[in-house]
Amino acid sequence: MSMGGSDMYRQQILDHYKNPRNHGELENPTFTHVGENPMCGDTIEIDVRLDEDEEVIQNLAFRGDGCAISQAAASMLTEMLLGKTIEELHEMDRDDMIEMLGVDISPMRVKCAVLAEKVAQDGAEIYFGEKEETRTTSE
């Protein structure tokens, strides 16, 4: 990636960190889930509202505290997931998150980058009875 492109992505991360999109709480979410990265101290809670058929993500909101990578990733993820299906959410992996961020992520920061994705996926799996955990950690 060229230096100019990398700088553009860094600016995008800073913008999402300083001016997060979809930050706050939803009224009457279909499900809410919280997760943390104990190594870094990041926490993210995500509210998701699904359509009547419980297949399409109609709205999302997040709140949390942590490093610029974790909070920007949560902001960017909520924008990306609007209108997507639960199946598309389940198909996401860490490479999708790293690609979305657009910068090289050190091995120590990967957990920060993927926390929001894991929280959203685990929340959906718990809601649909596929998982029993009550809190996600990115250990």
Secondary structure, DSSP 8 states (H G I E B T S, - for coil): --HHHHHHHHHHHHHHHHS-TTBS--SS-SEEEEEEETTTTEEEEEEEEE-TTS-BEEEEEEEEE--HHHHHHHHHHHHHHTT-BHHHHHH--HHHHHHHHTS---TTTHHHHHHHHHHHHHHHHHHTTS---SSEE--
